[in-house]
Amino acid sequence: MQWNGTDNFGNLVMAESEARSKEPLEVDLVDMVGVVFHRHPDNVTFSIDVDFAQISAPSGLNVTHILNLPWIAERLESGEPAEALQAELTQALQSALKSQGREAAIQGPWED
């Protein structure tokens, strides 16, 4: 997985997970935790937006990292309940944070 800037200043970087199962997804989430905390060491909140198949961070007013999750989008389209996918992603992200010795808030989609 590679993080790519969307502009010349690197204000927003995006990556796409190629994961097709839980284990590779967890590897990608560990990577995301590392790059987010490298740039934003404090007060990070991860937002899981199942409807858009994305995880973003570090805050609603300052999203600098977006991980696109096509596998999750496919599962949602096949009829899996959004609540179950949300719970699965939350658990996987909690595991990634723990493996890196990090703590962060995890929420659903950013609120307007």
N, C-alpha and C positions, 0 to 999 in steps of 0.2 A: 504494500500500500504506500502511496506517495502523496504527500501534502503539496498542493499547488496553490500559489497565490492567484487571486482573481484580478489583481491590479499590480502596478509597479511598486507600490508601497508595502505590500504584504499585509494590508489591513484586514483582509479576509482570506483565509486559506481553507481549501476544501480537499477532501479525499473521498474515494469510493471504496467501500468494502467489497471484496470479491468473495466474502464468506458465503458458504452454502450450508453451513451447519454451525452448531454452538461453539465448538472448539476454535475454529478459525476466527469466528466473530469475537471471542474473548481475547485473542491475540491482537486483533485490530483495536479493541477497546483499551487494552493496556497501552498500545501505541498512542491512542488519542489522549489518554490520561497524561502520558509523559510529555507530549508536545504542548498540551494546554497548560500544565503546571510549569513547564519551562518558561513560558511567556507570561503567565499570570499566577504567581506563587500563592496568592491569598484570595479568600472569599470567592471561590469558584462555585458556580451552579451549573450543572448539566441539565439540559432540557431535552427530553425524549418526545419527539413528535411522530407518533406512529402513522398518522394520516399522510404525512409527507415523507415517511421513512427516513428520518434524519435525527441525528443527535447533534446538538449545538452547545457551545460554551463560550465565554465564561459567565455571561449574564445577559439578560434581555436587552439592556441598553448598550451592550458592547459585545456582540457576537463576533468572534474572530476565527472560530473553528467550526466547521460543519462536516460531519461524517454522513455520507449518503449510504443507505442500506437497501439496495435493490432486492435482496433476498426477503427482507421484511415486507417490502411493497408487494412482492409476488404472493407471499403468504396471506397478506391482508386481502388481496384481490381474489384469492382462492376461497375466501370465506372464513378464515380463522378470526376469532373475535379480537377486536382491537385491545380489549382489556387484558386478554391473555398475553398478547404480544408485548404490551406495555409492561406487564409484570415480569416477563422473561428478560426484556432488555434492562429493566431496573436491576434485577438480580445479577445479570452479567456485568453491568457497570459497577455495581457494588463490589463484586468480586475483583474486577480490574483495579478499582481504587485501593482495596485492601492489599492486593498483591504488590502495589507500589508504595504502601505505607502512607496513603493520602486519604484525606477526608474532604468531602464536598457534598453540597445539597444536590438532590436529584428531583426533578419535577416533571410534570407533563409539559405540554406545549407552553411557550411563553405566553403570558397573558397580555392583552392589549392595554 
